[in-house]
Amino acid sequence: MDEKNLSQDPPVVVQMRGIFKEFPGIVANDGVDFELRRGEIHTLLGENGAGKTTLMNILYGLYEPEAGEILLNGNKVHFKSARDAISHGLGMVHQHFMLVQRFTVAENIILGQHSPREPRLEDKNAVYHHLREISDQYGLEIKPDAEVWTLSVGEQQRVEILKALYRGAEVLILDEPTAVLTPQEVDHLLEVLRRLIKEGKSVVFISHKLHEVLAVSDRITVLRDGKVIDTVNAKDTNK
């Protein structure tokens, strides 16, 4: 087999080029370039206000940039809403969860507009079966009939991840996912992320905690004041 082919990097699934986003009096993203490869965890690292979440909100269709372009699997895309992004295989777990506390896990997951990628499972038993399949595959143990208000913060985060996977996410964006977790829950989350990339998913991990980033990342892009400072391989930082 050709050694050159063996050394090739995985294909790029997301490219963001020259992203510029400005709010009144603030430049949040100033010509940012970012790429995500298939089967990798790529961390956006930086202090609060560096522009990390804004950049991913643009990718997820929540904000529109003033300049720049986004390519998904080599094709230029323009997401006008999160629904657009979901339909193209993106999922985002926000720092503050978007769950209806009085609804069950299953009700939260099937709530709202169906994505074209999402199985149209109207039968309760079929929904439960599919959720258990996903939870077993990725280590996201949860009871589909549990009401969300009874769950711990870590369990609620699992619901958000399950919701994205149920809707067909191939790219998962996690915004400061460890900020509200216990150390044990952090360890479990990192194990879930390793399972996801083993299955070919791609993950953007937003964080400002260097030790966690080094434990799980393949590549790290550092943002400061809305600009990219550098992108490095995580393994090179441990030398």
N, C-alpha and C positions, 0 to 999 in steps of 0.2 A: 504493500500500500504506500502511496506517495506520502513522504514525511511532511511535505508542505501542507497537505490537506489535514494531517493529524494536528498540526500546530495552529490551524486557523481558529480565530475567535468565533464564538457562537453568533448567529445573526442578530442584527440590531432590530428590536421591535418598536422602540420609540426614539424619535429624534426631535429635539426642540432646538431651533436655530434662531439666534439673535432675538430672543424674547425680551420685549420692552414693555413694562407695565408701570404706569404712574398713577398715584392717587393725589388728591390736592396737597401740594407741598412736599410730596414724598415720591422718590423714584424707588419702587419696590424691586423691580428687576431691570437691570441695565445691560441689555445685549447678552442675555444668558444663553449659552449652549449647553445642552445636556442630552445624554443618550443612555438607553437601557437595553441590555442584551437579553436574549432568551435564557432563562434558567439562572439568572444572577440576582443577588441582592445588592442594589446600588444605593448607598446612603447619601442623603443630602445633609451635610453637617454644617452647623453654624449657630451663632447666638440668636436669641430672640430678636426679630426684626431684620434678620439677614436676607429674607426673601424666599425662604424654603417653601413655606406653606402657600404663599402667593403663586409661586411657580407651578406647584402641583394643582392648585385650584384652577389655574389656566388649562393645564392638561386635562383636567376632569370636567371642563366646560362650565365652571362656575364663574370665571372671569374671562373677559376677552382682552387680549393684549393689544397695545397700540401698534406694535410692530413685531415681526418675527413669523415663523411658520412651524407647524407640527407635522411630522410624518409618522405614520403607523404602518409598520411592515413595508416601508418604502413608498407608501402612498400618502400624498398630502391630504390632511383632514382639517375640518373646521367644525369644532363642537360648539353649538349654541346653548347647550344645557348638559347637565349631568346625564339626562336620559340618552342623549346622543352618545356620550362617552360609554355608558353601560352597554348600549347596543353594539358598540365596537369592541367589547371585551375588556373594559376597564372597570375597576372597582376601587372605592376609596373608603377607608375607615378614619373618620375624623377624630380629633382629640376629644371632643365632646360628642358622645354617642347620640345617634338620631333614632331612638327607639321609643315606642309607645309603651309606657311602663305597665299599663293594665292589660295589655295584649299578651298572648302567649308567644313563645319563641317562634312557632310555626306561623302564627298570624302576622308577626312583624316581618318575617322573611318573605311572605307572599303578598304583603301589603303594597298597593300602588300599581303603577303601570307595569305590565309584563314587558320584559326585554325579549327581542326576537331570539336571543341566545338562551333564554330561560325555558326550561321544560314547562309546558302548560299543564300543570298537575292540579286539577280542581278537586280530585278525590282526596279526602283527608288522609286515608291510609297510605295512598300513593305519595303524598307530600311527606308524611312521616318517614316512609321507607327511604325516599330519596335523601332526606336530611341525614338519616342515620348512615347511609352509604358515604356521604361526604364527610361526616364527622369521624367515622371510623378510618377513612382513607388518610385524613390529615391530623388525627389526634385532637379533634375539637369536640370532646365529649360534652353533650348537652341534652337535656330532655325537651323534646319538641313541644310538649304540653305544659311546660313550666311557665308561669307568668313572669315577665321580665323583672318586675319590682322585687321578686323574691331572690334574684340572682346576685352574686357578688359582682364587683366591677370587672374582674377578670373574666367571669362567665359572660357578662354582657358584651365584652369585647369579642368573645368567641362568636356570639350571635351576629355581630356586625361582619366578621370575617366570613361566617357561613352564608350570610345574606349575599355577599359579593360573589362567593363561589357558586351558590345556587343559581345566580343570574348569569353564570358563564364567564366570570372574570378570568382572563389570562394574565393581566397585569394588575397587581394589587398595590395600592398606595396606602401606607400607614403613617399617619401624622402623629408624631411624638407618642407612639403606642405604649411605651413603658412608663410614662409620666405618672400614671395613677395605679400602677401595679405593685404588688409585693415582690420581694426578691424571688420567691418561689414561682410566682405567676410570670415574672420576666423570663425565668429559665424555661418554663413551659412554652411561652410565646416563641422564643428563639428556636426551640425544637420544632414547633409548627412551621416556622419559616423555612427551616432546613428541609422539611418534608415537601413543602410547596415547590421549592426550586428543584428538588429531586424529580418531581413530576413534570418539570418543564415550565412551571409558572415563572413570572418575573416580578420582583418586588422592589418598590421604592420605599426606603426606610428613612423617615425624617427624624432627626435627633440632634441633641447638643451634648450627648453623653458619650465621650470618646471611648471609654472602656467597653460599653455595650456595642458600639459600632465595630470595634476591632474584633469582637467575639463572633460576629455574624456576617460581616460584609465581605463582598468580593471586590467592589470598588467604592471609593469615597470621593464625592465632589464637595469641596469646601466653598461655602458662600460667605461673603462679608459685604455688608452695605449694598446688597443687590447685585453684586458682581461675583463671577467665578474666580476664586483664587487659584485653585488647582484641582485636578482629578488624578487620583493615585490608586494603585492596586493595594488593597488592604494588607496583603501578605508582605509587601515591601516595607510597610511601616513598622513591622515587628522585627526587622533585622537589626 
